[in-house]
Amino acid sequence: MSMRSTFLCVLVFSFLAHTAFGADVFKAQKRLYRVGPTPCAIAARDLNEDGLPELVTCDRGQMRGPKEEKPANDEISLLIAQPDGGYVKRTPSLRTGFAPYAVALVNIDALKWPDIVTVSFLADNSPNIHLFLNLRSEDLFKPMPFSLPDKDLTYTYQLPADLLRYWRHEDGDKKPLFAKPGLTALAVADLNGDGLRDLVTTAWASDVLAVIPGDAKKYFDLDATRFYSAPGAPRDVALADFDGDGNLDAAVALYTTNRVILFRGDGQLGFEEAARFGTRGTLPVRLRAGDLNGDGLLDLAVAHRGAGDLISLFYGEGDFLFDTSQLLFLGKDPDILERDVRDIVLKDLNGDGRQDLAAACNASGEVVVLLNRSRPGRFRLDFTREIHRFPEGKPAALAAADLDNDGDTDLAVALWEADAVGVLWNKGK
């Protein structure tokens, strides 16, 4: 593990120039599309072979105590894309565990259509993982509920045998304020080359990273779950090959300790801690991996909910080294919370071959787009900024996809208060 702590720290809020009037890449569609209460995650993918991506939102609702009869909402919404650029909500909504928190659209079974996978945050005594098999020929999404095991297993992967424990907040009577294990994020990929999709999820309340093998018959083999210690409230996870050995590794954002932990993957579902470093901000809520500066090495972007509305960029040097960083303050004052960043996307948004950023800013009701204007290989990136305001709602999550099949990347925005999805159309080059 590298212990070096040399950083290039650039306070780049002074470099975030606005685009010229009328030159914005994106334009907000006036219409909003209603979903369930408090959508906190969104994903986009064509689920019915018409060439237009559908939208799926996790509608967590208002969260209450885990012992309440209904501690949160338990549904996800599916918006079916229409030829005119609009969406129609499929009814009824799909039922999940309480407080669905993250969603992935990926092919799990042997059929050709993408399926829906969700994890839930407040599912205490109910299934906290749901797979919806896309049976397109029957116009059906078949629910397959799973529960992450928390007893009757011997944990041999860096954990004592009495976990999963509850490590988060308690009330005055020492009762948990949240549910165990409190799943907050997921990633799905074939980790061991067997052709089956494996699931990786962060257990925020229990301080573990869970790795669930894929299974040809059961889809996910919960009895073979592997747990890896990740103390500090693991909030988000990204899978990527950080050391170039051909195996997927994992980067995990630790919410309460303000750190990133990197796990080296062995290609056989095994992970070992390889590095750990501070995120340079408070309350890291999202992280994304990609080549930001065009040097052929993977970098990390980490978004924070704390003061300064900070996105930290960590430039990869290979073999889990991220010793050079750059700070993007979206607010005017680094000591004040102005925008409240809830989600980010890292993607080439304007087709120039460079990775750009977009941030869902909840408190300010905005989506901030940062367009990368830098030459390849630089360790201080320059961005131009465009801001899109949503007066009827509070952006909480983003999905980047070509929503109208015109070759340009659009943005779908999950909105609190409005309980809806808005769209930022890419106007093209």
C-alpha positions as CSV (number, residue, x, y, z in Angstrom):
1,M,0.0,0.0,0.0
2,S,1.4,3.4,-0.9
3,M,1.8,5.8,2.0
4,R,2.7,8.8,0.0
5,S,0.6,11.9,0.5
6,T,1.9,14.3,-2.1
7,F,-1.0,16.1,-3.8
8,L,-1.4,18.8,-6.4
9,C,-4.3,20.8,-4.9
10,V,-5.9,23.3,-7.2
11,L,-9.0,25.2,-6.1
12,V,-10.5,25.3,-9.5
13,F,-13.8,27.2,-8.8
14,S,-12.0,30.2,-10.3
15,F,-11.5,28.2,-13.5
16,L,-15.1,27.1,-14.0
17,A,-15.9,29.5,-16.7
18,H,-19.5,29.7,-17.9
19,T,-20.3,28.8,-21.5
20,A,-21.3,31.7,-23.7
21,F,-24.9,32.6,-23.8
22,G,-26.8,30.2,-26.1
23,A,-23.8,27.8,-26.3
24,D,-25.0,25.3,-23.7
25,V,-24.8,21.7,-24.7
26,F,-28.0,20.8,-22.9
27,K,-31.5,22.1,-22.9
28,A,-34.2,21.2,-20.3
29,Q,-37.4,19.6,-21.5
30,K,-40.3,21.5,-20.0
31,R,-42.3,18.4,-19.3
32,L,-41.7,16.2,-16.2
33,Y,-42.6,12.5,-15.9
34,R,-44.2,11.4,-12.6
35,V,-42.7,8.6,-10.6
36,G,-43.0,7.4,-7.0
37,P,-42.1,9.4,-3.9
38,T,-38.5,10.7,-3.4
39,P,-36.7,9.0,-6.3
40,C,-33.0,8.6,-5.1
41,A,-31.5,6.6,-8.0
42,I,-32.1,6.3,-11.7
43,A,-30.9,4.1,-14.6
44,A,-31.4,4.1,-18.3
45,R,-31.3,1.3,-20.8
46,D,-33.4,-0.1,-23.7
47,L,-35.5,-2.9,-22.1
48,N,-37.9,-3.6,-25.0
49,E,-35.8,-3.5,-28.2
50,D,-37.3,-0.4,-29.7
51,G,-34.0,1.4,-29.7
52,L,-35.0,3.9,-27.0
53,P,-33.8,3.6,-23.4
54,E,-36.4,3.1,-20.6
55,L,-35.9,4.9,-17.3
56,V,-36.1,3.1,-13.9
57,T,-36.1,5.0,-10.6
58,C,-35.8,3.9,-7.0
59,D,-38.6,5.5,-5.1
60,R,-37.5,5.3,-1.5
61,G,-40.1,7.7,-0.1
62,Q,-39.8,9.3,3.4
63,M,-37.6,7.2,5.6
64,R,-38.7,6.5,9.2
65,G,-37.6,4.1,11.9
66,P,-36.8,0.5,10.9
67,K,-39.4,-0.9,13.3
68,E,-42.3,1.1,11.8
69,E,-44.8,-1.0,9.9
70,K,-43.8,0.7,6.7
71,P,-40.4,2.4,7.3
72,A,-40.2,3.7,3.8
73,N,-41.7,3.3,0.3
74,D,-41.0,-0.1,-1.4
75,E,-41.4,0.5,-5.1
76,I,-39.5,1.3,-8.2
77,S,-41.0,3.1,-11.2
78,L,-40.5,2.1,-14.9
79,L,-40.9,4.8,-17.5
80,I,-41.4,3.4,-21.0
81,A,-39.9,5.5,-23.8
82,Q,-42.2,6.7,-26.5
83,P,-41.4,7.6,-30.1
84,D,-42.3,11.3,-29.5
85,G,-39.6,11.6,-26.9
86,G,-41.9,11.3,-23.9
87,Y,-42.4,8.5,-21.4
88,V,-45.4,6.6,-20.0
89,K,-45.2,5.1,-16.5
90,R,-45.8,1.4,-16.4
91,T,-48.4,0.4,-13.8
92,P,-48.4,-1.1,-11.3
93,S,-45.0,-0.2,-9.9
94,L,-42.6,-3.0,-9.1
95,R,-42.4,-3.9,-5.4
96,T,-39.0,-4.1,-3.6
97,G,-37.7,-4.0,-0.1
98,F,-38.2,-0.8,1.9
99,A,-36.2,2.2,0.7
100,P,-34.9,1.0,-2.6
101,Y,-31.6,2.8,-2.9
102,A,-29.7,1.7,-6.0
103,V,-30.5,0.1,-9.4
104,A,-28.7,-1.6,-12.2
105,L,-30.0,-2.6,-15.6
106,V,-28.0,-5.6,-16.8
107,N,-28.7,-9.0,-18.3
108,I,-28.7,-11.6,-15.5
109,D,-30.5,-14.6,-17.1
110,A,-29.8,-16.4,-20.4
111,L,-32.4,-14.3,-22.2
112,K,-31.3,-11.4,-24.4
113,W,-33.2,-8.6,-22.6
114,P,-31.7,-6.5,-19.7
115,D,-33.1,-7.2,-16.3
116,I,-33.5,-4.9,-13.3
117,V,-31.5,-5.4,-10.0
118,T,-32.1,-3.2,-6.9
119,V,-30.8,-3.1,-3.3
120,S,-32.8,-1.6,-0.4
121,F,-31.6,0.4,2.6
122,L,-34.3,-0.1,5.2
123,A,-35.2,-3.7,4.5
124,D,-34.7,-5.2,8.0
125,N,-36.8,-8.4,8.1
126,S,-37.6,-8.4,4.4
127,P,-35.6,-9.1,1.2
128,N,-33.0,-6.4,0.6
129,I,-32.0,-7.5,-3.0
130,H,-34.6,-7.8,-5.8
131,L,-34.0,-9.1,-9.3
132,F,-36.8,-8.5,-11.9
133,L,-36.3,-10.9,-14.8
134,N,-37.3,-9.2,-18.1
135,L,-39.6,-11.7,-19.8
136,R,-40.1,-9.5,-22.8
137,S,-42.1,-12.2,-24.7
138,E,-44.7,-12.2,-21.9
139,D,-44.5,-8.4,-21.2
140,L,-43.6,-9.3,-17.6
141,F,-40.9,-8.5,-15.1
142,K,-40.7,-11.5,-12.8
143,P,-39.7,-10.6,-9.2
144,M,-37.0,-12.7,-7.6
145,P,-36.3,-11.5,-4.0
146,F,-33.1,-12.3,-2.1
147,S,-31.8,-11.5,1.4
148,L,-28.2,-10.9,2.2
149,P,-27.3,-13.5,4.9
150,D,-26.5,-12.3,8.3
151,K,-26.4,-15.5,10.4
152,D,-25.7,-19.2,10.2
153,L,-22.6,-18.6,8.1
154,T,-18.9,-18.7,8.9
155,Y,-17.3,-15.5,7.6
156,T,-13.7,-16.3,6.6
157,Y,-13.0,-13.2,4.6
158,Q,-11.4,-10.7,7.0
159,L,-14.4,-10.7,9.3
160,P,-15.2,-12.4,12.6
161,A,-18.0,-14.9,12.8
162,D,-20.5,-12.6,14.6
163,L,-21.0,-10.1,11.8
164,L,-23.1,-8.7,10.2
165,R,-23.3,-6.1,13.1
166,Y,-25.0,-2.7,13.3
167,W,-22.4,0.1,13.5
168,R,-24.4,3.3,12.9
169,H,-26.6,5.7,14.8
170,E,-28.8,4.8,17.8
171,D,-31.6,6.6,19.6
172,G,-31.7,7.4,23.3
173,D,-32.7,3.9,24.1
174,K,-29.7,2.4,22.2
175,K,-32.1,1.2,19.4
176,P,-30.8,1.4,15.8
177,L,-32.0,4.3,13.8
178,F,-31.5,2.4,10.6
179,A,-31.7,-1.1,9.4
180,K,-28.9,-3.7,9.2
181,P,-27.1,-4.1,6.8
182,G,-28.3,-0.9,5.0
183,L,-27.5,-1.5,1.4
184,T,-26.7,1.7,-0.5
185,A,-25.0,0.9,-3.8
186,L,-24.4,-2.0,-6.2
187,A,-22.3,-3.0,-9.2
188,V,-22.9,-6.1,-11.4
189,A,-20.1,-7.7,-13.5
190,D,-18.6,-11.1,-14.2
191,L,-15.7,-11.1,-11.7
192,N,-14.4,-14.6,-12.3
193,G,-14.9,-15.2,-16.0
194,D,-17.5,-17.9,-15.7
195,G,-20.0,-16.1,-17.9
196,L,-22.3,-15.3,-14.9
197,R,-23.1,-11.9,-13.4
198,D,-21.8,-11.4,-9.9
199,L,-23.2,-8.7,-7.6
200,V,-21.2,-6.3,-5.4
201,T,-23.0,-4.2,-2.8
202,T,-22.1,-1.8,0.0
203,A,-23.6,-2.5,3.5
204,W,-23.5,1.0,5.0
205,A,-24.8,0.1,8.4
206,S,-22.6,-3.0,8.8
207,D,-19.3,-1.7,7.4
208,V,-18.8,-4.4,4.8
209,L,-18.5,-4.9,1.1
210,A,-20.5,-8.0,0.0
211,V,-19.7,-10.0,-3.0
212,I,-22.4,-12.4,-4.2
213,P,-21.5,-15.0,-6.9
214,G,-23.7,-15.5,-9.9
215,D,-25.4,-18.8,-10.3
216,A,-26.8,-20.4,-13.5
217,K,-30.0,-21.7,-11.7
218,K,-30.5,-19.4,-8.7
219,Y,-29.1,-16.2,-10.5
220,F,-27.4,-15.2,-7.3
221,D,-25.9,-17.7,-4.8
222,L,-26.5,-15.9,-1.5
223,D,-25.1,-18.8,0.5
224,A,-21.7,-18.3,-1.0
225,T,-21.6,-14.5,-0.2
226,R,-18.2,-13.2,0.7
227,F,-17.9,-10.2,3.1
228,Y,-14.9,-7.8,3.2
229,S,-14.4,-5.4,6.0
230,A,-14.9,-1.7,5.0
231,P,-15.1,0.3,8.3
232,G,-16.4,3.8,7.8
233,A,-19.9,3.5,6.4
234,P,-19.3,2.3,2.8
235,R,-21.6,4.4,0.6
236,D,-20.7,3.7,-3.0
237,V,-18.7,1.2,-5.1
238,A,-17.1,1.3,-8.5
239,L,-15.5,-1.7,-10.3
240,A,-12.6,-1.2,-12.6
241,D,-9.1,-2.7,-13.4
242,F,-6.9,-0.2,-11.5
243,D,-3.6,-2.2,-11.8
244,G,-3.9,-3.5,-15.3
245,D,-3.8,-7.2,-14.5
246,G,-7.1,-8.0,-16.3
247,N,-9.1,-8.5,-13.1
248,L,-11.7,-6.1,-11.8
249,D,-10.9,-4.3,-8.6
250,A,-13.2,-2.3,-6.4
251,A,-13.1,1.3,-5.1
252,V,-15.4,2.1,-2.2
253,A,-16.3,5.5,-0.7
254,L,-16.4,5.6,3.1
255,Y,-19.0,8.1,4.2
256,T,-18.1,8.7,7.8
257,T,-14.3,8.5,7.7
258,N,-14.0,10.5,4.4
259,R,-11.8,8.0,2.7
260,V,-11.6,5.8,-0.3
261,I,-10.6,2.2,0.1
262,L,-9.2,0.2,-2.9
263,F,-9.5,-3.6,-3.1
264,R,-7.4,-5.6,-5.4
265,G,-9.4,-8.3,-7.2
266,D,-7.9,-11.8,-7.8
267,G,-10.3,-12.8,-10.7
268,Q,-11.9,-15.4,-8.4
269,L,-14.3,-13.3,-6.4
270,G,-11.6,-12.5,-3.9
271,F,-10.6,-9.0,-2.8
272,E,-7.7,-7.7,-0.7
273,E,-7.2,-4.2,0.5
274,A,-4.5,-2.5,-1.7
275,A,-4.7,1.2,-0.7
276,R,-6.6,3.7,1.3
277,F,-6.6,7.5,1.2
278,G,-8.5,10.6,2.2
279,T,-11.1,12.1,-0.1
280,R,-10.1,15.7,0.8
281,G,-13.7,16.5,1.6
282,T,-16.5,15.5,4.0
283,L,-19.3,12.9,3.5
284,P,-18.2,11.3,0.2
285,V,-21.4,10.1,-1.4
286,R,-20.5,9.0,-4.9
287,L,-17.4,7.9,-6.8
288,R,-16.8,7.2,-10.5
289,A,-13.8,5.7,-12.3
290,G,-12.6,6.8,-15.8
291,D,-9.7,8.3,-17.7
292,L,-10.2,12.0,-17.0
293,N,-7.0,13.4,-18.4
294,G,-6.5,11.0,-21.4
295,D,-3.2,9.4,-20.2
296,G,-4.5,5.9,-20.5
297,L,-4.8,5.4,-16.7
298,L,-7.9,5.2,-14.6
299,D,-8.8,8.2,-12.4
300,L,-11.4,8.7,-9.7
301,A,-14.0,11.4,-9.2
302,V,-15.4,11.6,-5.7
303,A,-18.5,13.8,-4.9
304,H,-19.1,15.0,-1.3
305,R,-22.2,16.2,0.5
306,G,-20.3,18.3,3.0
307,A,-19.4,22.0,2.9
308,G,-17.8,23.3,-0.3
309,D,-19.9,21.1,-2.6
310,L,-16.7,19.4,-3.5
311,I,-15.8,17.0,-6.3
312,S,-12.3,15.6,-5.8
313,L,-10.4,14.3,-8.8
314,F,-7.7,11.8,-8.1
315,Y,-5.3,11.1,-11.0
316,G,-4.2,7.4,-11.3
317,E,-0.6,6.5,-11.7
318,G,-1.2,2.7,-12.0
319,D,-1.0,0.0,-9.4
320,F,-3.5,1.7,-7.0
321,L,-1.5,5.0,-6.7
322,F,-3.6,8.2,-6.7
323,D,-1.1,10.7,-5.2
324,T,-2.2,13.7,-7.3
325,S,-5.5,15.4,-6.8
326,Q,-7.5,18.4,-7.9
327,L,-10.4,20.0,-6.1
328,L,-13.6,21.2,-7.8
329,F,-15.6,23.5,-5.5
330,L,-19.1,23.9,-7.1
331,G,-20.1,26.5,-4.5
332,K,-18.7,30.0,-4.0
333,D,-17.5,29.4,-0.4
334,P,-15.6,26.2,0.4
335,D,-16.8,26.4,4.0
336,I,-20.5,26.5,3.3
337,L,-22.9,23.9,1.9
338,E,-24.7,25.7,-1.0
339,R,-25.6,23.0,-3.5
340,D,-25.6,19.6,-1.8
341,V,-24.2,17.2,-4.4
342,R,-26.1,13.9,-4.4
343,D,-24.9,12.2,-7.5
344,I,-22.4,12.6,-10.4
345,V,-21.9,11.1,-13.8
346,L,-18.5,10.8,-15.5
347,K,-18.9,10.5,-19.3
348,D,-18.0,12.2,-22.6
349,L,-21.1,14.5,-22.8
350,N,-20.3,16.5,-25.9
351,G,-18.6,14.0,-28.1
352,D,-15.1,15.5,-28.1
353,G,-13.4,12.4,-26.7
354,R,-12.8,13.9,-23.2
355,Q,-14.5,12.8,-20.0
356,D,-16.9,15.4,-18.6
357,L,-18.8,15.6,-15.3
358,A,-22.4,16.4,-14.3
359,A,-23.6,16.8,-10.8
360,A,-27.1,16.6,-9.2
361,C,-27.3,19.5,-6.7
362,N,-30.3,18.9,-4.4
363,A,-30.3,22.1,-2.2
364,S,-29.9,24.5,-5.1
365,G,-32.3,22.6,-7.4
366,E,-29.7,22.5,-10.2
367,V,-27.7,20.2,-12.4
368,V,-24.2,21.5,-13.0
369,V,-22.5,20.3,-16.1
370,L,-18.6,20.5,-16.2
371,L,-17.3,20.2,-19.8
372,N,-13.6,19.2,-19.9
373,R,-11.6,21.6,-22.1
374,S,-8.1,20.3,-21.3
375,R,-5.3,18.8,-23.4
376,P,-4.5,15.1,-22.8
377,G,-2.1,14.2,-20.1
378,R,-2.6,17.3,-17.9
379,F,-2.9,17.0,-14.1
380,R,-5.0,20.2,-13.7
381,L,-8.1,20.0,-15.8
382,D,-10.0,23.1,-16.9
383,F,-13.7,23.0,-17.3
384,T,-16.5,25.2,-18.6
385,R,-19.7,25.1,-16.6
386,E,-23.3,25.2,-17.5
387,I,-26.1,25.3,-14.9
388,H,-29.7,24.0,-15.4
389,R,-32.3,24.8,-12.8
390,F,-35.3,22.7,-12.0
391,P,-37.8,25.1,-10.2
392,E,-40.3,22.3,-9.5
393,G,-38.0,19.8,-7.9
394,K,-34.7,18.9,-6.3
395,P,-32.2,16.9,-8.4
396,A,-31.1,13.7,-6.5
397,A,-29.8,11.3,-9.2
398,L,-28.6,11.3,-12.8
399,A,-28.4,8.8,-15.7
400,A,-26.5,9.6,-18.9
401,A,-27.7,7.9,-22.1
402,D,-28.7,8.7,-25.6
403,L,-32.4,8.9,-24.8
404,D,-33.6,9.9,-28.3
405,N,-31.3,7.8,-30.4
406,D,-29.7,10.8,-32.2
407,G,-26.1,9.9,-31.3
408,D,-25.7,12.4,-28.5
409,T,-25.7,11.7,-24.7
410,D,-28.7,13.1,-22.8
411,L,-29.2,13.4,-19.0
412,A,-32.2,12.0,-17.1
413,V,-32.7,13.7,-13.7
414,A,-34.5,12.2,-10.7
415,L,-36.3,15.0,-8.8
416,W,-37.4,15.2,-5.2
417,E,-40.4,17.2,-4.2
418,A,-41.8,16.9,-7.7
419,D,-41.5,13.1,-7.5
420,A,-40.7,13.1,-11.1
421,V,-38.0,12.7,-13.8
422,G,-36.8,15.6,-15.9
423,V,-34.7,15.4,-19.1
424,L,-31.8,17.5,-20.3
425,W,-31.6,17.0,-24.0
426,N,-28.2,17.2,-25.7
427,K,-28.5,19.8,-28.5
428,G,-25.7,18.2,-30.5
429,K,-22.5,19.6,-31.9
